[in-house]
Amino acid sequence: MFATPDLKVIGGELCPRTGYWILSSQKGKRLYFTKGTLIPKYNKDWGEEYWIFDGNA
């Protein structure tokens, strides 16, 4: 088994992988995005918000 780094995307960019993503600034925020859709930026005052890939289930 190979270790892979966390897949992270900044809010406002296109989703690179279909599945569930967790918002770094709100640990309870977990949403499903499909590849190629725009990942939203929720808190404009936060600075860079990262969405972290959380798998397909």
N, CA, C, O and CB atoms as a CASP TS submission, in Angstrom:
PFRMAT TS
TARGET T0000
AUTHOR 0000-0000-0000
METHOD Language model
MODEL 1
PARENT N/A
ATOM      1  N   MET     1       0.853  -1.192   0.000  1.00  0.00           N
ATOM      2  CA  MET     1       0.000   0.000   0.000  1.00  0.00           C
ATOM      3  C   MET     1       0.888   1.240   0.000  1.00  0.00           C
ATOM      4  O   MET     1       1.854   1.314   0.759  1.00  0.00           O
ATOM      5  CB  MET     1      -0.965   0.006   1.234  1.00  0.00           C
ATOM      6  N   PHE     2       0.566   2.202  -0.840  1.00  0.00           N
ATOM      7  CA  PHE     2       1.351   3.419  -0.952  1.00  0.00           C
ATOM      8  C   PHE     2       0.636   4.561  -0.239  1.00  0.00           C
ATOM      9  O   PHE     2      -0.582   4.704  -0.350  1.00  0.00           O
ATOM     10  CB  PHE     2       1.603   3.773  -2.431  1.00  0.00           C
ATOM     11  N   ALA     3       1.388   5.364   0.485  1.00  0.00           N
ATOM     12  CA  ALA     3       0.826   6.554   1.126  1.00  0.00           C
ATOM     13  C   ALA     3       0.713   7.648   0.077  1.00  0.00           C
ATOM     14  O   ALA     3       1.635   7.852  -0.712  1.00  0.00           O
ATOM     15  CB  ALA     3       1.704   7.024   2.336  1.00  0.00           C
ATOM     16  N   THR     4      -0.406   8.347   0.064  1.00  0.00           N
ATOM     17  CA  THR     4      -0.583   9.454  -0.872  1.00  0.00           C
ATOM     18  C   THR     4      -0.854  10.722  -0.080  1.00  0.00           C
ATOM     19  O   THR     4      -1.537  10.673   0.944  1.00  0.00           O
ATOM     20  CB  THR     4      -1.739   9.167  -1.876  1.00  0.00           C
ATOM     21  N   PRO     5      -0.339  11.841  -0.527  1.00  0.00           N
ATOM     22  CA  PRO     5      -0.607  13.097   0.182  1.00  0.00           C
ATOM     23  C   PRO     5      -2.077  13.482   0.037  1.00  0.00           C
ATOM     24  O   PRO     5      -2.754  13.068  -0.904  1.00  0.00           O
ATOM     25  CB  PRO     5       0.302  14.232  -0.353  1.00  0.00           C
ATOM     26  N   ASP     6      -2.551  14.277   0.980  1.00  0.00           N
ATOM     27  CA  ASP     6      -3.930  14.768   0.903  1.00  0.00           C
ATOM     28  C   ASP     6      -4.122  15.561  -0.372  1.00  0.00           C
ATOM     29  O   ASP     6      -3.264  16.355  -0.759  1.00  0.00           O
ATOM     30  CB  ASP     6      -4.279  15.635   2.131  1.00  0.00           C
ATOM     31  N   LEU     7      -5.251  15.343  -1.023  1.00  0.00           N
ATOM     32  CA  LEU     7      -5.603  16.105  -2.216  1.00  0.00           C
ATOM     33  C   LEU     7      -6.353  17.341  -1.744  1.00  0.00           C
ATOM     34  O   LEU     7      -7.423  17.231  -1.144  1.00  0.00           O
ATOM     35  CB  LEU     7      -6.466  15.251  -3.228  1.00  0.00           C
ATOM     36  N   LYS     8      -5.796  18.521  -2.014  1.00  0.00           N
ATOM     37  CA  LYS     8      -6.385  19.788  -1.565  1.00  0.00           C
ATOM     38  C   LYS     8      -6.627  20.704  -2.746  1.00  0.00           C
ATOM     39  O   LYS     8      -5.859  20.719  -3.708  1.00  0.00           O
ATOM     40  CB  LYS     8      -5.478  20.482  -0.534  1.00  0.00           C
ATOM     41  N   VAL     9      -7.712  21.473  -2.658  1.00  0.00           N
ATOM     42  CA  VAL     9      -8.060  22.443  -3.695  1.00  0.00           C
ATOM     43  C   VAL     9      -8.480  23.727  -2.993  1.00  0.00           C
ATOM     44  O   VAL     9      -9.158  23.684  -1.966  1.00  0.00           O
ATOM     45  CB  VAL     9      -9.203  21.904  -4.640  1.00  0.00           C
ATOM     46  N   ILE    10      -8.082  24.861  -3.540  1.00  0.00           N
ATOM     47  CA  ILE    10      -8.493  26.158  -3.001  1.00  0.00           C
ATOM     48  C   ILE    10      -9.899  26.467  -3.505  1.00  0.00           C
ATOM     49  O   ILE    10     -10.211  26.238  -4.674  1.00  0.00           O
ATOM     50  CB  ILE    10      -7.489  27.291  -3.411  1.00  0.00           C
ATOM     51  N   GLY    11     -10.749  26.992  -2.614  1.00  0.00           N
ATOM     52  CA  GLY    11     -12.097  27.396  -3.001  1.00  0.00           C
ATOM     53  C   GLY    11     -12.059  28.359  -4.171  1.00  0.00           C
ATOM     54  O   GLY    11     -11.254  29.290  -4.191  1.00  0.00           O
ATOM     55  N   GLY    12     -12.928  28.138  -5.146  1.00  0.00           N
ATOM     56  CA  GLY    12     -12.962  28.962  -6.348  1.00  0.00           C
ATOM     57  C   GLY    12     -12.304  28.282  -7.540  1.00  0.00           C
ATOM     58  O   GLY    12     -12.365  28.800  -8.655  1.00  0.00           O
ATOM     59  N   GLU    13     -11.668  27.114  -7.320  1.00  0.00           N
ATOM     60  CA  GLU    13     -11.044  26.361  -8.411  1.00  0.00           C
ATOM     61  C   GLU    13     -11.946  25.214  -8.856  1.00  0.00           C
ATOM     62  O   GLU    13     -12.950  24.911  -8.212  1.00  0.00           O
ATOM     63  CB  GLU    13      -9.669  25.818  -7.977  1.00  0.00           C
ATOM     64  N   LEU    14     -11.574  24.587  -9.962  1.00  0.00           N
ATOM     65  CA  LEU    14     -12.344  23.451 -10.466  1.00  0.00           C
ATOM     66  C   LEU    14     -11.974  22.182  -9.702  1.00  0.00           C
ATOM     67  O   LEU    14     -10.822  21.982  -9.318  1.00  0.00           O
ATOM     68  CB  LEU    14     -12.103  23.257 -11.979  1.00  0.00           C
ATOM     69  N   CYS    15     -12.964  21.342  -9.494  1.00  0.00           N
ATOM     70  CA  CYS    15     -12.780  20.089  -8.774  1.00  0.00           C
ATOM     71  C   CYS    15     -11.982  19.098  -9.638  1.00  0.00           C
ATOM     72  O   CYS    15     -12.379  18.808 -10.766  1.00  0.00           O
ATOM     73  CB  CYS    15     -14.154  19.485  -8.374  1.00  0.00           C
ATOM     74  N   PRO    16     -10.859  18.576  -9.117  1.00  0.00           N
ATOM     75  CA  PRO    16     -10.049  17.648  -9.900  1.00  0.00           C
ATOM     76  C   PRO    16     -10.487  16.189  -9.793  1.00  0.00           C
ATOM     77  O   PRO    16     -10.034  15.350 -10.572  1.00  0.00           O
ATOM     78  CB  PRO    16      -8.629  17.760  -9.478  1.00  0.00           C
ATOM     79  N   ARG    17     -11.374  15.876  -8.825  1.00  0.00           N
ATOM     80  CA  ARG    17     -11.757  14.479  -8.598  1.00  0.00           C
ATOM     81  C   ARG    17     -13.152  14.395  -7.994  1.00  0.00           C
ATOM     82  O   ARG    17     -13.464  15.118  -7.048  1.00  0.00           O
ATOM     83  CB  ARG    17     -10.740  13.782  -7.679  1.00  0.00           C
ATOM     84  N   THR    18     -13.979  13.531  -8.527  1.00  0.00           N
ATOM     85  CA  THR    18     -15.335  13.345  -8.018  1.00  0.00           C
ATOM     86  C   THR    18     -15.297  12.662  -6.655  1.00  0.00           C
ATOM     87  O   THR    18     -14.569  11.689  -6.454  1.00  0.00           O
ATOM     88  CB  THR    18     -16.181  12.521  -9.010  1.00  0.00           C
ATOM     89  N   GLY    19     -16.092  13.185  -5.721  1.00  0.00           N
ATOM     90  CA  GLY    19     -16.190  12.583  -4.393  1.00  0.00           C
ATOM     91  C   GLY    19     -16.544  13.613  -3.341  1.00  0.00           C
ATOM     92  O   GLY    19     -16.966  14.726  -3.655  1.00  0.00           O
ATOM     93  N   TYR    20     -16.366  13.226  -2.088  1.00  0.00           N
ATOM     94  CA  TYR    20     -16.672  14.100  -0.960  1.00  0.00           C
ATOM     95  C   TYR    20     -15.450  14.924  -0.579  1.00  0.00           C
ATOM     96  O   TYR    20     -14.316  14.445  -0.600  1.00  0.00           O
ATOM     97  CB  TYR    20     -17.159  13.280   0.245  1.00  0.00           C
ATOM     98  N   TRP    21     -15.716  16.170  -0.234  1.00  0.00           N
ATOM     99  CA  TRP    21     -14.660  17.118   0.131  1.00  0.00           C
ATOM    100  C   TRP    21     -15.036  17.787   1.449  1.00  0.00           C
ATOM    101  O   TRP    21     -16.210  18.058   1.703  1.00  0.00           O
ATOM    102  CB  TRP    21     -14.443  18.186  -0.995  1.00  0.00           C
ATOM    103  N   ILE    22     -14.019  18.055   2.296  1.00  0.00           N
ATOM    104  CA  ILE    22     -14.220  18.710   3.588  1.00  0.00           C
ATOM    105  C   ILE    22     -13.582  20.095   3.523  1.00  0.00           C
ATOM    106  O   ILE    22     -12.459  20.245   3.041  1.00  0.00           O
ATOM    107  CB  ILE    22     -13.613  17.862   4.764  1.00  0.00           C
ATOM    108  N   LEU    23     -14.300  21.099   4.008  1.00  0.00           N
ATOM    109  CA  LEU    23     -13.811  22.475   4.018  1.00  0.00           C
ATOM    110  C   LEU    23     -12.904  22.704   5.217  1.00  0.00           C
ATOM    111  O   LEU    23     -13.303  22.433   6.350  1.00  0.00           O
ATOM    112  CB  LEU    23     -14.984  23.469   4.037  1.00  0.00           C
ATOM    113  N   SER    24     -11.696  23.197   4.990  1.00  0.00           N
ATOM    114  CA  SER    24     -10.699  23.366   6.052  1.00  0.00           C
ATOM    115  C   SER    24     -11.138  24.336   7.148  1.00  0.00           C
ATOM    116  O   SER    24     -10.807  24.136   8.317  1.00  0.00           O
ATOM    117  CB  SER    24      -9.403  23.846   5.455  1.00  0.00           C
ATOM    118  N   SER    25     -11.872  25.375   6.786  1.00  0.00           N
ATOM    119  CA  SER    25     -12.280  26.381   7.767  1.00  0.00           C
ATOM    120  C   SER    25     -13.529  25.976   8.558  1.00  0.00           C
ATOM    121  O   SER    25     -13.863  26.618   9.554  1.00  0.00           O
ATOM    122  CB  SER    25     -12.532  27.698   7.069  1.00  0.00           C
ATOM    123  N   GLN    26     -14.216  24.922   8.125  1.00  0.00           N
ATOM    124  CA  GLN    26     -15.431  24.444   8.793  1.00  0.00           C
ATOM    125  C   GLN    26     -15.403  22.918   8.753  1.00  0.00           C
ATOM    126  O   GLN    26     -15.901  22.313   7.803  1.00  0.00           O
ATOM    127  CB  GLN    26     -16.741  25.016   8.107  1.00  0.00           C
ATOM    128  N   LYS    27     -14.831  22.301   9.764  1.00  0.00           N
ATOM    129  CA  LYS    27     -14.618  20.847   9.763  1.00  0.00           C
ATOM    130  C   LYS    27     -15.906  20.044   9.543  1.00  0.00           C
ATOM    131  O   LYS    27     -15.849  18.917   9.053  1.00  0.00           O
ATOM    132  CB  LYS    27     -13.986  20.426  11.072  1.00  0.00           C
ATOM    133  N   GLY    28     -17.051  20.603   9.895  1.00  0.00           N
ATOM    134  CA  GLY    28     -18.310  19.902   9.719  1.00  0.00           C
ATOM    135  C   GLY    28     -18.877  20.006   8.307  1.00  0.00           C
ATOM    136  O   GLY    28     -19.860  19.338   7.987  1.00  0.00           O
ATOM    137  N   LYS    29     -18.272  20.836   7.460  1.00  0.00           N
ATOM    138  CA  LYS    29     -18.772  21.054   6.102  1.00  0.00           C
ATOM    139  C   LYS    29     -18.171  19.996   5.186  1.00  0.00           C
ATOM    140  O   LYS    29     -16.980  20.045   4.877  1.00  0.00           O
ATOM    141  CB  LYS    29     -18.428  22.494   5.594  1.00  0.00           C
ATOM    142  N   ARG    30     -18.992  19.035   4.748  1.00  0.00           N
ATOM    143  CA  ARG    30     -18.562  17.951   3.858  1.00  0.00           C
ATOM    144  C   ARG    30     -19.561  17.868   2.713  1.00  0.00           C
ATOM    145  O   ARG    30     -20.735  17.562   2.920  1.00  0.00           O
ATOM    146  CB  ARG    30     -18.459  16.575   4.623  1.00  0.00           C
ATOM    147  N   LEU    31     -19.084  18.144   1.501  1.00  0.00           N
ATOM    148  CA  LEU    31     -19.962  18.177   0.341  1.00  0.00           C
ATOM    149  C   LEU    31     -19.429  17.294  -0.771  1.00  0.00           C
ATOM    150  O   LEU    31     -18.243  16.966  -0.807  1.00  0.00           O
ATOM    151  CB  LEU    31     -20.130  19.603  -0.159  1.00  0.00           C
ATOM    152  N   TYR    32     -20.319  16.912  -1.678  1.00  0.00           N
ATOM    153  CA  TYR    32     -19.983  16.065  -2.813  1.00  0.00           C
ATOM    154  C   TYR    32     -19.865  16.936  -4.062  1.00  0.00           C
ATOM    155  O   TYR    32     -20.776  17.696  -4.389  1.00  0.00           O
ATOM    156  CB  TYR    32     -21.049  14.947  -3.012  1.00  0.00           C
ATOM    157  N   PHE    33     -18.730  16.816  -4.757  1.00  0.00           N
ATOM    158  CA  PHE    33     -18.513  17.549  -6.000  1.00  0.00           C
ATOM    159  C   PHE    33     -18.106  16.578  -7.092  1.00  0.00           C
ATOM    160  O   PHE    33     -17.446  15.574  -6.829  1.00  0.00           O
ATOM    161  CB  PHE    33     -17.441  18.647  -5.819  1.00  0.00           C
ATOM    162  N   THR    34     -18.504  16.883  -8.320  1.00  0.00           N
ATOM    163  CA  THR    34     -18.067  16.073  -9.459  1.00  0.00           C
ATOM    164  C   THR    34     -16.907  16.765 -10.161  1.00  0.00           C
ATOM    165  O   THR    34     -16.793  17.991 -10.145  1.00  0.00           O
ATOM    166  CB  THR    34     -19.237  15.831 -10.450  1.00  0.00           C
ATOM    167  N   LYS    35     -16.065  15.970 -10.766  1.00  0.00           N
ATOM    168  CA  LYS    35     -14.880  16.475 -11.453  1.00  0.00           C
ATOM    169  C   LYS    35     -15.278  17.535 -12.481  1.00  0.00           C
ATOM    170  O   LYS    35     -16.196  17.331 -13.275  1.00  0.00           O
ATOM    171  CB  LYS    35     -14.114  15.319 -12.137  1.00  0.00           C
ATOM    172  N   GLY    36     -14.572  18.672 -12.456  1.00  0.00           N
ATOM    173  CA  GLY    36     -14.816  19.744 -13.416  1.00  0.00           C
ATOM    174  C   GLY    36     -15.773  20.823 -12.946  1.00  0.00           C
ATOM    175  O   GLY    36     -15.889  21.862 -13.596  1.00  0.00           O
ATOM    176  N   THR    37     -16.476  20.601 -11.812  1.00  0.00           N
ATOM    177  CA  THR    37     -17.371  21.639 -11.297  1.00  0.00           C
ATOM    178  C   THR    37     -16.574  22.632 -10.452  1.00  0.00           C
ATOM    179  O   THR    37     -15.504  22.303  -9.940  1.00  0.00           O
ATOM    180  CB  THR    37     -18.523  21.012 -10.461  1.00  0.00           C
ATOM    181  N   LEU    38     -17.096  23.831 -10.312  1.00  0.00           N
ATOM    182  CA  LEU    38     -16.444  24.868  -9.522  1.00  0.00           C
ATOM    183  C   LEU    38     -16.660  24.594  -8.033  1.00  0.00           C
ATOM    184  O   LEU    38     -17.797  24.451  -7.583  1.00  0.00           O
ATOM    185  CB  LEU    38     -16.983  26.269  -9.904  1.00  0.00           C
ATOM    186  N   ILE    39     -15.571  24.521  -7.275  1.00  0.00           N
ATOM    187  CA  ILE    39     -15.670  24.334  -5.828  1.00  0.00           C
ATOM    188  C   ILE    39     -15.869  25.712  -5.200  1.00  0.00           C
ATOM    189  O   ILE    39     -15.081  26.623  -5.452  1.00  0.00           O
ATOM    190  CB  ILE    39     -14.388  23.614  -5.244  1.00  0.00           C
ATOM    191  N   PRO    40     -16.917  25.876  -4.382  1.00  0.00           N
ATOM    192  CA  PRO    40     -17.237  27.204  -3.861  1.00  0.00           C
ATOM    193  C   PRO    40     -16.270  27.706  -2.795  1.00  0.00           C
ATOM    194  O   PRO    40     -15.556  26.934  -2.155  1.00  0.00           O
ATOM    195  CB  PRO    40     -18.614  27.195  -3.299  1.00  0.00           C
ATOM    196  N   LYS    41     -16.271  29.016  -2.630  1.00  0.00           N
ATOM    197  CA  LYS    41     -15.552  29.672  -1.535  1.00  0.00           C
ATOM    198  C   LYS    41     -16.637  30.227  -0.626  1.00  0.00           C
ATOM    199  O   LYS    41     -17.414  31.087  -1.041  1.00  0.00           O
ATOM    200  CB  LYS    41     -14.549  30.817  -2.052  1.00  0.00           C
ATOM    201  N   TYR    42     -16.698  29.743   0.611  1.00  0.00           N
ATOM    202  CA  TYR    42     -17.781  30.105   1.516  1.00  0.00           C
ATOM    203  C   TYR    42     -17.518  31.360   2.323  1.00  0.00           C
ATOM    204  O   TYR    42     -18.380  32.236   2.383  1.00  0.00           O
ATOM    205  CB  TYR    42     -18.046  28.983   2.440  1.00  0.00           C
ATOM    206  N   ASN    43     -16.362  31.475   2.941  1.00  0.00           N
ATOM    207  CA  ASN    43     -16.084  32.597   3.826  1.00  0.00           C
ATOM    208  C   ASN    43     -15.107  33.546   3.151  1.00  0.00           C
ATOM    209  O   ASN    43     -13.911  33.261   3.076  1.00  0.00           O
ATOM    210  CB  ASN    43     -15.523  32.107   5.179  1.00  0.00           C
ATOM    211  N   LYS    44     -15.596  34.642   2.673  1.00  0.00           N
ATOM    212  CA  LYS    44     -14.767  35.607   1.934  1.00  0.00           C
ATOM    213  C   LYS    44     -13.696  36.253   2.819  1.00  0.00           C
ATOM    214  O   LYS    44     -12.682  36.722   2.302  1.00  0.00           O
ATOM    215  CB  LYS    44     -15.650  36.695   1.325  1.00  0.00           C
ATOM    216  N   ASP    45     -13.899  36.288   4.147  1.00  0.00           N
ATOM    217  CA  ASP    45     -12.959  36.915   5.063  1.00  0.00           C
ATOM    218  C   ASP    45     -11.881  35.958   5.571  1.00  0.00           C
ATOM    219  O   ASP    45     -10.959  36.384   6.268  1.00  0.00           O
ATOM    220  CB  ASP    45     -13.704  37.490   6.227  1.00  0.00           C
ATOM    221  N   TRP    46     -11.982  34.687   5.236  1.00  0.00           N
ATOM    222  CA  TRP    46     -11.089  33.672   5.785  1.00  0.00           C
ATOM    223  C   TRP    46      -9.710  33.704   5.140  1.00  0.00           C
ATOM    224  O   TRP    46      -8.734  33.301   5.773  1.00  0.00           O
ATOM    225  CB  TRP    46     -11.699  32.301   5.613  1.00  0.00           C
ATOM    226  N   GLY    47      -9.605  34.160   3.930  1.00  0.00           N
ATOM    227  CA  GLY    47      -8.360  34.030   3.172  1.00  0.00           C
ATOM    228  C   GLY    47      -8.508  32.830   2.263  1.00  0.00           C
ATOM    229  O   GLY    47      -9.593  32.576   1.740  1.00  0.00           O
ATOM    230  N   GLU    48      -7.435  32.093   2.069  1.00  0.00           N
ATOM    231  CA  GLU    48      -7.529  30.903   1.219  1.00  0.00           C
ATOM    232  C   GLU    48      -8.210  29.775   1.978  1.00  0.00           C
ATOM    233  O   GLU    48      -7.779  29.396   3.068  1.00  0.00           O
ATOM    234  CB  GLU    48      -6.129  30.458   0.736  1.00  0.00           C
ATOM    235  N   GLU    49      -9.272  29.245   1.397  1.00  0.00           N
ATOM    236  CA  GLU    49      -9.976  28.102   1.975  1.00  0.00           C
ATOM    237  C   GLU    49      -9.603  26.864   1.179  1.00  0.00           C
ATOM    238  O   GLU    49      -9.668  26.858  -0.050  1.00  0.00           O
ATOM    239  CB  GLU    49     -11.524  28.324   1.978  1.00  0.00           C
ATOM    240  N   TYR    50      -9.224  25.849   1.869  1.00  0.00           N
ATOM    241  CA  TYR    50      -8.870  24.600   1.203  1.00  0.00           C
ATOM    242  C   TYR    50      -9.959  23.563   1.399  1.00  0.00           C
ATOM    243  O   TYR    50     -10.482  23.390   2.500  1.00  0.00           O
ATOM    244  CB  TYR    50      -7.534  24.069   1.724  1.00  0.00           C
ATOM    245  N   TRP    51     -10.289  22.881   0.324  1.00  0.00           N
ATOM    246  CA  TRP    51     -11.163  21.722   0.366  1.00  0.00           C
ATOM    247  C   TRP    51     -10.256  20.498   0.283  1.00  0.00           C
ATOM    248  O   TRP    51      -9.402  20.410  -0.599  1.00  0.00           O
ATOM    249  CB  TRP    51     -12.236  21.745  -0.800  1.00  0.00           C
ATOM    250  N   ILE    52     -10.446  19.561   1.199  1.00  0.00           N
ATOM    251  CA  ILE    52      -9.608  18.365   1.283  1.00  0.00           C
ATOM    252  C   ILE    52     -10.438  17.159   0.883  1.00  0.00           C
ATOM    253  O   ILE    52     -11.524  16.934   1.417  1.00  0.00           O
ATOM    254  CB  ILE    52      -9.022  18.183   2.714  1.00  0.00           C
ATOM    255  N   PHE    53      -9.913  16.377  -0.071  1.00  0.00           N
ATOM    256  CA  PHE    53     -10.643  15.213  -0.568  1.00  0.00           C
ATOM    257  C   PHE    53     -10.829  14.197   0.554  1.00  0.00           C
ATOM    258  O   PHE    53      -9.894  13.889   1.292  1.00  0.00           O
ATOM    259  CB  PHE    53      -9.903  14.570  -1.762  1.00  0.00           C
ATOM    260  N   ASP    54     -12.072  13.674   0.671  1.00  0.00           N
ATOM    261  CA  ASP    54     -12.415  12.747   1.755  1.00  0.00           C
ATOM    262  C   ASP    54     -12.950  11.407   1.235  1.00  0.00           C
ATOM    263  O   ASP    54     -13.540  10.643   1.999  1.00  0.00           O
ATOM    264  CB  ASP    54     -13.448  13.387   2.674  1.00  0.00           C
ATOM    265  N   GLY    55     -12.756  11.120  -0.024  1.00  0.00           N
ATOM    266  CA  GLY    55     -13.166   9.824  -0.563  1.00  0.00           C
ATOM    267  C   GLY    55     -14.492   9.844  -1.281  1.00  0.00           C
ATOM    268  O   GLY    55     -15.112  10.889  -1.481  1.00  0.00           O
ATOM    269  N   ASN    56     -14.906   8.648  -1.664  1.00  0.00           N
ATOM    270  CA  ASN    56     -16.135   8.506  -2.450  1.00  0.00           C
ATOM    271  C   ASN    56     -17.331   8.021  -1.636  1.00  0.00           C
ATOM    272  O   ASN    56     -18.429   7.892  -2.177  1.00  0.00           O
ATOM    273  CB  ASN    56     -15.896   7.557  -3.584  1.00  0.00           C
ATOM    274  N   ALA    57     -17.141   7.755  -0.372  1.00  0.00           N
ATOM    275  CA  ALA    57     -18.254   7.263   0.439  1.00  0.00           C
ATOM    276  C   ALA    57     -18.452   8.096   1.684  1.00  0.00           C
ATOM    277  O   ALA    57     -19.350   7.817   2.478  1.00  0.00           O
ATOM    278  CB  ALA    57     -18.029   5.819   0.825  1.00  0.00           C
TER
END
